[in-house]
Amino acid sequence: MGQYAIYFNQQWVGDHAAEWFQSRVEPSAAVIREMKQAGVLVFAGGLDERIQDAFHADATSGTPIVTDGPYAETTEFLGGITVIDVPDEEAARYWAGRVAEGCGWPQEVRRCQ
């Protein structure tokens, strides 16, 4: 078994009417239910879109320092993440496709170390 992170940057979602976003709730929830039933879901959740509310923690100086704001100025930021535990890459590809289909926007996948 191996864990994979399926994630998207908020900017990949695109601009849509509120009704369109509402239409994605049930398909997305259905994929999460499928993952739970299949026993592959570790975690799934969207992240707060207000990047200005992010904070940064750094302990490279030997002392942890926590400051307001994201680590770096960026034009893209993480919008949500799903972690799955599956037997192989083929299964990870399947579930990534299901998540992309449920959400209605692209996903990226990386194997967790």
Secondary structure in CASP SS format (residue, H / E / C, confidence):
PFRMAT SS
TARGET T0000
AUTHOR 0000-0000-0000
METHOD secondary structure of the structure
MODEL  1
M C 1.00
G E 1.00
Q E 1.00
Y E 1.00
A E 1.00
I E 1.00
Y E 1.00
F E 1.00
N E 1.00
Q H 1.00
Q H 1.00
W H 1.00
V C 1.00
G C 1.00
D C 1.00
H C 1.00
A C 1.00
A H 1.00
E H 1.00
W H 1.00
F H 1.00
Q H 1.00
S H 1.00
R H 1.00
V H 1.00
E H 1.00
P H 1.00
S H 1.00
A H 1.00
A H 1.00
V H 1.00
I H 1.00
R H 1.00
E H 1.00
M H 1.00
K H 1.00
Q H 1.00
A H 1.00
G C 1.00
V C 1.00
L E 1.00
V E 1.00
F E 1.00
A E 1.00
G E 1.00
G E 1.00
L C 1.00
D C 1.00
E C 1.00
R C 1.00
I H 1.00
Q H 1.00
D H 1.00
A C 1.00
F E 1.00
H E 1.00
A E 1.00
D E 1.00
A C 1.00
T C 1.00
S C 1.00
G C 1.00
T C 1.00
P C 1.00
I E 1.00
V E 1.00
T E 1.00
D E 1.00
G C 1.00
P C 1.00
Y C 1.00
A C 1.00
E C 1.00
T C 1.00
T C 1.00
E C 1.00
F C 1.00
L E 1.00
G E 1.00
G E 1.00
I E 1.00
T E 1.00
V E 1.00
I E 1.00
D E 1.00
V E 1.00
P C 1.00
D C 1.00
E H 1.00
E H 1.00
A H 1.00
A H 1.00
R H 1.00
Y H 1.00
W H 1.00
A H 1.00
G H 1.00
R H 1.00
V H 1.00
A H 1.00
E H 1.00
G H 1.00
C H 1.00
G C 1.00
W C 1.00
P C 1.00
Q C 1.00
E E 1.00
V E 1.00
R E 1.00
R E 1.00
C C 1.00
Q C 1.00
END
